[in-house]
Amino acid sequence: MLTTVLVAALWMETGTAAAPPTKLPPETAKEMADAIIAVNKALGLESWAMHGGSQPCIDRGGQGIMAKDVTAEDTRKCAATALEKGFPELGKSYVLAILMASIGPFTVIALGTGDAAGWGAYSCDPGRKCPPLRITPTTKWGKRLGERQARACGEPATVWFPAGQRACP
């Protein structure tokens, strides 16, 4: 009985029954970050349109203007083109979640699955390093990533890649 209570308490605290691996393979960590950047560029998030000349595939009404709403379907189509090739571990070691607001997408997170469960990476501005980190309530960024994961899992409008695959505790 006590063992069951301790396991349940551990699962509730960390969001998973098993501890995440101590380190991600470097290739997986790099691919997670690269996938987030590819989607950010395609969707025009995190000011990528102003850096490096990337042209988003969604139309929000002009530079700096958010006059047009972007639907989840628009977001899915646009992001799918950015993820067509070059991400062999997508759906195997991690999934992407694009969180939506009423006007359209606002952030992208990568969440580990399988052997990479318990790890994640978040979207950030160009020039900043945002490597994958452990999703844990004991660190500031780990806690924030856990909150984003909970929001992605709780919102029905979240766009997941690959479609139908989620990383929810």
N, C-alpha and C positions, 0 to 999 in steps of 0.2 A: 504494500500500500504506500509506504513512504517513498519507495523508488518511483512509483507511478506519479506521485505528486511532484517529486523533484524533476523528473523528465518533463512533465507538463509545464512546470514553472520555467524551466530552461527554454522550452519551445516558445512560451509566451514572451519571454524576455528578449530572445534573439530572433524570433520569427522562423527558426528552423530547429529541428531536433538534433542535427549533427553540426559540429563546428565547421566553419569554412576552412578550406586549405590555408596553410600559413602563407603561401605565395602562389600567385597565378603564373602560369607559363608566360614568358615575355611576349610570345607571338599572340596569345589570346588577349593579353592586356593591350597591346598595340592595336590589334584589330578592333577591339571594343571602342577605343578612343577614335580610331579612323572612321568607323561606322557612324559614330555620333557626329563627327565633323562633316561627313558626306551628307547626312540628312540635314544638318544645320545649314549648309550651303544651299541645298536644294530648296529648303523652306524659307530661306532668308532670315534665319534666327541668329541670335547672339551677334548681331552687327557684321555678319560675314559678307553681306552685300557691299559694305563699305570698305572691306579689306580684301585685296586680291582679285577684285573685279569679278567675283562670281555672280552669276545672274540667276536669281531664284526662278523656279518653274511655276510658282503661284503668283497671282496678281492681287495685290492688296490696294491698288489704286494709286501707286506712285511712291517715290522716294520719301520715306518718313511719314507717309500717310497711311493710316489704317482704316480707310473708308469702306473697304469691301470685306465682308465676312468670308472666311474660308471654311468649307465643310470638312468633316472627317473623311469623306470620300475623295475630295480634292487633295487632302493631305496624304492619304494612302497612295493615290496615283503618283503624286509628285515624289514622295519618298521612295516608292518602289523603283522608279527610274534611277535614283541615286544608289540603290542597293543591288542593282542587277548583277553586277559581277565584282569579284574581289573580296568577298566576305564569306569564305568557306565555313567558318565556325558559327555563323549566324544560324540560330535554330538548333545548334549542337551544344555549344559552350555558353551561349548567351542569347538573350532576346532584346529587342528594343521596344521601348514604350514612348509614344509621343503623347504628351499630356495636352489636352485641348482646353481652351477657354471659349467663351461664347463667340468671340470674333475669329478664332482659329487656333493653330498650334502655338504653344508658348515655350515648351522645353522638351528635350529628348533625354532619356536615361537608358543606359545599358544595364541589364541585370543578369548575373551569372545563373546558369542552369547546370544540372549534372554535377560534374566534379568542380565546377566554378561557382556553385551555389553559395550564397552568402557574400558575394562580391558584386560590386556595381560601379558604374561611372556616370557622371552627370555632365550635362552640357555646360560649356563656359565660353567666354569671349576669346577671340583669336589672340594668340600670343601668350595665353595662359596654359600651363600644363594642368590637365585634369585627369590624372591616371586613375585606374580602377582602385577602389579601396574596400575594405571590409564594411559591410553594413552591420553596425553595432551601436547600441545606445550609449556606449562608454566613451565615444569620441565625438567631437562637435560635428565633423563632416560625415562620419558614419551615421550619426543620428539624423542629420538632414537627409541623407540618401535614403535612410529607412522611412522617413516621413514622405518623401517623394514616391517611394515604392508603394506605400500604403495608399497614397492618393491615386496613383496610377491603377492600382488594383480595385479601388473603390469606385472609380468613375467609369460609367458605362461608355462614355465617349472616347476613352483612351484608345489610340490606334496602336496595335501591337504588330511587330514583325518578328518572325513570320506570322502571318494571320493565324489566329486560333491558338498560338502558343503564348502563354503568360508565365511570369515568374512571381507567383503570389504565394505567401506562406499559408 
